[in-house]
Amino acid sequence: MKYESLFTPRCLAFFTWPGFYQYVCHARRIFLRLRTLAKAPDDSICIAIRAPRYHGHALAPVLGGVLTRYLGWHSIFWFLAIACILLGILFLFFFPETNRKLVGNVSRVPPSLSQPLYFFFMQRNKKQQRDAMERKSMAFPNPFAILKVVLDKEGAVVLAGNGVINILISGVNTGLPPLMTKLCGLSEVQTSLFFLAFSIGSAVCTVITGRLMDRAYRRTAAKHNIPVKLARRDPNMPVEHARLQVTWPHIAVAIAGLLGYGWTLNKPTHLAGPMFFLFVIGYPTTAVAQALNALMVDLFPRDAATTSAANNLIRCGLGAAIPAAIKPMTDAVKPGWAYTICAGFLLNIVPFFISLTRFGPGWRAGRAKQNTRDQEEVRNIVQVIASREAKAS
């Protein structure tokens, strides 16, 4: 089979990924709306929404290994095709439009392309009801909106940190199968079971880290004499410190886990060693990623979908290089030094997090002032145009 015949479908598969990530953005918008109504942080809900993505990375190899072992590798693609068709049918028939720009507080009928089929058939014979409701046309989305987040100082630091975390997760998950086959002679199914250790670590993180983040947020608000219910809207609330203080111990544990994992695999060893360190890596990397995601929502509360898109862009862009590099690295310098280099990537983002904690509130205040000036300029322009139209009439 030619390389081109594999590479082209792979590119096509990645081309479809942004559509699936829109559902992640949708979940984040719902979470942000719920948190706004509660007027208090509930990071346990936030982490629970994002947890399936991390579990999927660990559970998918297990399912793939079982299918390959007993039904052949072609069965993986049949399974994915059937699952995508079923999911597409469910979304096509039942997934409602919730974009407030299109439906408001559900008082407007969404554009035809945004209506699920069940809604279309229900409203087909209710023309008088549709005419009584305000309808807003669909506008083409602005693809450059993510630059607002990417070019922001705080946004760039948080996005870079999330990208490094994704590099580590991809490096561990991509490098595991060839190392287990080479050092231990394991089959596909046996190798896939190792991913469960990483998944269990992520699952434990979803139970514990949300509570730790809530506690840190409330403690920081109390330290600055800010009521928790008003902390979200208080510009004096140091959200950078509240979020990043949770990451420091987890970064240390992640570095230790990467070092232990790499040097354990430097030579053939007992399987319990790498499995333990996979658990150790899974917990703190997920915790750091969740803290950074929560900080991003705090920094850009009105742009949840935009921040999610920017996060996916940077995360996938940085994570795309490590699958191609990790095997040559482990072959050239052995797993010990390869994952020591990965740990160095994580260590290098610590100074940026420190600067974000130190200077972030000032950067945020400057951004708020600039937004206020921009809004005033827009209002002035609108008033000038309105006055000219009034004089002309």
N, C-alpha and C positions, 0 to 999 in steps of 0.2 A: 504494500500500500504506500502510495507516494505521500511525501510530507505535506504537499499542498492540499491534498484531499482531506487531511486531518486539520490543517491549520485554518482553512476557510470556514468549516462548520464551527470551529472553536470561536472564531471572531464573530460569527453570526450569533452564537449563544451569548457572548458578552454584550452584543448589541441589544439584546432583549432584556438584559438585567435592569436598566433604569426603570422599565415598566413595573417590575416587581418591587423595586425600592419605593415606588410611589405609595404602595400600601404601608410601608414602614413610615413614610412621611404622614400618611393619613392617621395612623395610630398615634404618632407624636402630637398631631394637632388636637386629637381628642383628649389625650392626656393633659396637654397644656390648658385646654378649656376647662377640664375638671379641676385642675389645680388652681386655676384662676377663680373658679366659683368657691373653692374651699378657702381661698385666701391664706393658705399655709402650705409648706412643702410636704409632699408625700412621695418621697423618693422610692419607697417600696413599690408603688404602682409603676413608676418610671422604669425601674429595673426589671420588673415582671414583664413589661411590654417588650423590652429589648432582649430578654433572656433567651427566647426560642432561637434567635439567630446564632448565639454562641453554642447552644445545645445542638443545633443542626450541623455545625461544623464537626462536631465530635461523633454524632450518631450516624451521619451519612456514610462515613467509611465503613461502619459496622454493617449497615444494610447493603452497601456495595460489595463488601467482601463476601457476604452470605450469598448474594445473587450470583456473583462471579463463580463462586465455588460450586454451586449446585445447579445453576441454570446457564452458565456462560456469560461472558461480558456483554453480549448483545442484549441480555435481559435488562441490564441497567437502563439502556436507552428506551426500551419498551415501557419500563416502569415509569420513567420520567415523562414520556410522552402521554401516557394514560393519566398520570397525576395532573399534568398541566391542562389537559383537556377537561377533566372533571372540575378543576379549580376555576378554569376560564368560564365554564358553564354557570357555576355558582355565582361568580362575580357578574357575569352578563345579565343574569336574571334578577339578582337580589341585592347587589351592592349599591347603596344609595349615594347620591351626591350630597356632600356636607360642606363644601366650600362656601363660606359665608359671603364671599364676593358674588357668588352665583345664586344662592338660595336665601341669603339673609338669615333671618330667624325662622326659616322654613315657610316664609310667607310668599316666596316667589317660586314659580315653576322653573326648574333648571332647563338649560338648552336641550334639544332633542338628543344630541350625542352624549349627554351626561345622564340621561335617564335610564335606569334599569328597565328591562323588558316588562317586568310585572307592573311597574309604575306606568309605563306607556300604555299597556292594555287597560289598566284600571281607569286611566284618565281619558281614554280615547273617546268615550261617549259622554264626557262631562265638559263639553266645550264652553258652556256658560260659566262653569266654575273656573276654567282655565283663563277665560277672558277677564274675569274679575280679579285675577291675581296678577301681580306685576311680573313680567318676564324680562330677564336680562340676558343679552346675548353673550356668547362665549368670546373672550378675548384671547389673542395669542400670547402665551406666556413669554416673559422676558428671560432669555437664556443667560444674560449677563448679570442677573440679580445676585448670583452667588459671589460676585466680585466684592460686593459690600462686606461680606463676611471674610473672604479670603485675604483681602487687602487691609483689614483692620488688624491692629497690633495684637489685641487680646485674642481675636478670632484666629489669627495665624498661629499663635503659640498653642492654642488648644487643638487646632486641627493637626499641627505637626506632632503633638503628643499622641493624638489618636492614631495618626499614621504610623508612628513608631510601634505602638502597641499592636497594630495589625501586622506589621512586619514580623514581630516576634511570634504571634500566633500562627501566621502562615509559615514561618520558618520551621517551627516545631512540627506542625501538622504535615507539611510537605516532606520534611526530611525523615520523618519516622518510618514509613514503609520500607524504603531501600535500606535503612540502617538495620531494621529488625530482620529483614531477609538476609542481609549480608553477614551480620554478626551472630544471629541466633538461628537462621534457617527456618523461620516461621512461615506458615502459609498465609494466604490472603485473609482468611477468617481469623486466624490467631493474631495476626498483626492488627486487624481492625479492632479487636477487643481492647487494645491499648488506648484507643481514643476515648473509651469510657472513663478512664481515670481523669482525663482533662475535662470531660463533660461533668463528672461528679464534682470536681473542683469549682466549675462555673455554677453548678446548681447550688452548692453550699454558699457561694458568693451572693446569689440572688436572695437567699434567706437572711443573711447577716448584714451585708453591706448597706442595704437600704435603711435599716435601722441605725447603723452607725452614721450614715450621712444625715439622717433626720436629727439625730442627737447632736452632731457637730454643728448643724445649722442653728438649732435652738440654743445651744450653748454660746455660739458666737453672737447671736441676736441679744441674748441676755447680758453678755459682757458689755455690749455697747448700748444697753438700756433701750432696745428697740423691741416693741411687741412683735411676737412671731407672726401674727396675722397681718401686720403692716410691713414686715421686713422686705417682702418682695417688691414693694413700691417705694421703699425708702432708699434714696440715692446714697445715704451714708452707710448702708449695710455692706460690709466687706465680703461679698459673696465669693471672691477669689480665695480668701483665707478660709472661709467656711467649707468650701468644696475641696481645696487642695490639701488641707490638713489630713484628710482621710487617705490621700495617696502616698504620703511619705513612708509609712511602714510597709505598705503593699509594694512599693517600688523596691525596697530593700529585700523583701521576701522573693520578689520576682527575679531579681538579680542573682540571689543565692540559688534559686531553683534552676535557672538557666545554667549557671556554672556547674551545679551538681549533676544536672541532666547530661550536659556535654561530656564531662570528664568520666561519668559512669559508663558512657557508651564508647569511650576511647578504646576499650578492650572488651572482649566477650565477658559478660558478667551475669549475675542472677537477674531474672526478669523483674523481680520486685523492686530493684533499684530504679530503673528508668520509669516504671509505673508510678512509684511514689513521687518522683520529681515532676512527672506530668501533672499529677494532682496539685502539687505545690505551685506549678506554673499557671495552671488553669484558674485557681482562685484569685491571685493578686492581679493578673493581667486583666481579668474581667472586672475586678473592682476598680482599677485605675480607669479603664474605659468608661465605666458607668459614671464615675465621678466627673470625668471630663465632659461627658454628654449632658449631665445635669448642669454643669457650669455653663455650657454653651446655651442651654435653654434660659438660664438666668441672665446671660449677657444680651441675648437677642430674643426677648419674650414674644415679640410680635412677628418674628420671622422663623417660626419653628420649621416649616417646610423648606425654606431656603437654607437654613443651617444644616438640616439633614442632607440636602442635596450637596452642599459644599463638603460636608463630612464624608459622604460616599465618594465624591470625586477624589479628594486627597487620599482617603483610606485605600481605595482601589488602585490609585495611581502609584502610591508607594508600595503597596502590597504586591503589585504585579511583578516587581523585580526579584523578590526573594525566592519564589519557587524555581526560577531559572538559575539562581546563584547558589542556593544552599547545598545542592549535591556536589558541584565542583569544589565548593569550599570544604566540605567534609572529606572529599577525596584528596584534596591538596594538603590540608593542615590538620586533618583528623577532627572528629566531632568536638573534642575538648576545646580546641582553639576556635573552631567555627562558632560555637555557641558562646564562647567568651567574647567574641566580636559582637554578637547579638546583644549580650548583656551590656557591652560598652555603648551601643546605641541608646539603650534605656538610660544609662547613667548620664549621657550627654544632654538629655532633656531636663535634668534636674535644675541646672542654672537658669534655664528659661522659666521653669515653674516658680523659682524663687523670685525672679524679676517680675513675674506676673503677680505674685502675691504682694510685692513691694510697690510696684508702680501701677498695677491694674486699676485701682480706684481712680487715680488721676486720669488715666487714659479714658476710662468710662465717663468721667465727668466732662472731659473735653469733647467726647463723641456726642453726649447729650446736648451740650451747648451748640455744637455744629448743627445737629438736627433741628434745634429750636430756631437757629438763624435761617436754615433752609426753609422751614415751614413759614416763617415770617416773610421771606422773599416770595414764596409761592402765593401767599395771601395778598401781598402787595401787587403782584402781577395780575392776579385775578381781579382785584379791585380796579386797576387801571384799565383792563380790558372791558370790564362791566361799565365803567364810566364813559369810555369812548363809544361803546355801543348805545348807551343811553343818549349821549349827545347826538349821535348820528341819526337816531330814530326821532 
